[in-house]
Amino acid sequence: MARLVPAVLIGLGVLLAGCAAPTKIMQMGPLGNGDRLVTVVVSEDRAVVRQECVNIPSAGPILGCHLWRKITGPGGTAVQLVKIVRFTDAIPSTLTLEIDVHELCHAIAALQPIDDPCHTDNHGIIESAASASVRWR
């Protein structure tokens, strides 16, 4: 019995450590004032999504939202910063998330009167696969 107690405690510790649901946050599109054009939050934790999407009207459980705010961007132009928050059943790989955020950055930049800032950070190189020198457009 005395040998069983440490094993049970270790097992409980491993289980409890696994209870913290993963969340990934990625930003892209620097605007020169510290703001980023796009922020994406993906989480397996519904509490994170509820916290990020506070004050969003919903008839049921909130599984995601988009938030935006206007700032004065380069050259005095009004720019909308976009934040996408979503629940997921499985966190995407860093590579997958980086590609998604990059393409979303291009889409949001194209709809605004600004120069596309989506290659400013990484010069078009996928950083999570930098050793492969993968480039995108």
C-alpha positions in Angstrom: 0.0 0.0 0.0 2.8 2.4 0.9 4.3 1.9 -2.6 1.0 2.5 -4.3 0.5 6.0 -2.8 3.4 7.7 -4.6 2.4 6.1 -7.9 -1.2 7.4 -7.5 0.0 10.9 -6.6 2.3 10.9 -9.6 -0.5 9.7 -11.8 -2.9 12.4 -10.5 -0.2 15.0 -11.1 0.2 14.0 -14.7 -3.6 14.1 -15.2 -3.9 17.5 -13.6 -1.0 18.9 -15.6 -2.9 17.8 -18.8 -6.0 19.7 -17.7 -4.7 23.1 -18.9 -6.1 23.3 -22.4 -3.7 24.7 -25.0 -4.1 28.1 -26.5 -2.1 29.6 -29.4 -1.9 33.3 -30.2 -0.3 34.6 -33.3 -0.1 38.2 -34.7 1.0 39.5 -38.1 1.1 42.8 -40.0 3.0 45.4 -38.0 1.8 48.9 -38.5 4.8 50.9 -37.1 3.1 52.0 -33.9 3.3 48.6 -32.1 -0.1 47.5 -33.3 -0.6 44.4 -35.5 -3.2 44.2 -38.3 -4.3 40.7 -37.4 -4.4 38.7 -34.1 -5.7 35.1 -34.0 -6.4 33.3 -30.8 -7.2 29.5 -31.1 -8.0 27.6 -27.9 -9.2 24.2 -26.7 -10.4 26.1 -23.6 -13.9 27.5 -23.9 -13.2 29.8 -20.9 -10.5 31.5 -22.9 -12.9 32.0 -25.8 -15.6 33.3 -23.4 -13.1 35.7 -21.8 -11.8 37.0 -25.1 -15.3 37.3 -26.6 -16.9 39.1 -23.6 -19.9 41.3 -24.4 -20.5 39.5 -27.7 -24.3 38.8 -28.0 -25.1 35.1 -28.4 -28.1 32.8 -28.2 -25.9 29.9 -27.2 -22.4 29.0 -26.2 -19.8 31.3 -27.7 -17.4 29.2 -29.8 -15.7 32.2 -31.5 -15.9 35.8 -32.4 -14.2 38.6 -34.4 -13.3 41.8 -32.7 -12.0 45.0 -34.4 -10.9 48.4 -33.4 -10.0 51.4 -35.5 -6.7 53.2 -35.2 -4.9 55.9 -37.0 -2.4 54.1 -39.2 0.5 55.1 -41.3 0.0 58.5 -43.0 -3.1 59.3 -40.8 -5.2 56.6 -42.5 -7.9 54.9 -40.5 -7.1 51.2 -40.2 -9.2 48.5 -38.6 -7.2 45.9 -36.5 -8.9 42.5 -36.5 -8.8 39.9 -33.8 -10.3 36.4 -34.5 -10.9 34.2 -31.5 -12.1 30.6 -31.9 -12.6 27.4 -30.0 -11.1 24.3 -31.5 -11.1 20.6 -30.7 -7.5 20.3 -31.7 -4.8 23.0 -31.7 -3.4 23.5 -35.2 0.4 23.1 -35.7 2.4 26.3 -35.6 3.0 25.9 -39.4 -0.7 25.7 -40.1 -1.6 28.6 -37.8 1.2 30.7 -39.3 -0.1 30.1 -42.9 -3.7 30.9 -41.8 -2.8 34.1 -40.1 -0.6 35.2 -43.0 -3.3 34.7 -45.6 -5.9 36.4 -43.3 -3.5 39.3 -43.0 -3.3 39.7 -46.8 -7.2 39.6 -47.0 -7.6 42.2 -44.3 -4.9 44.5 -45.7 -6.4 44.2 -49.2 -9.7 45.7 -47.9 -8.1 48.8 -46.5 -6.3 51.8 -47.9 -2.9 50.7 -46.6 0.3 49.1 -47.9 0.2 45.4 -47.2 2.3 44.9 -44.0 2.1 41.1 -44.0 5.7 40.4 -45.1 7.2 43.0 -42.9 8.0 40.6 -40.0 9.2 37.6 -41.9 10.1 38.8 -45.4 7.8 36.1 -46.8 9.5 33.2 -45.1 7.5 30.8 -43.0 9.3 31.1 -39.6 8.0 27.8 -38.2 9.6 26.0 -41.1 12.6 28.4 -41.6 15.0 25.5 -42.0 13.1 24.5 -45.1 13.2 28.1 -46.5 9.6 27.9 -47.6 8.3 31.2 -49.1 4.8 32.4 -49.8 3.4 35.2 -51.8 
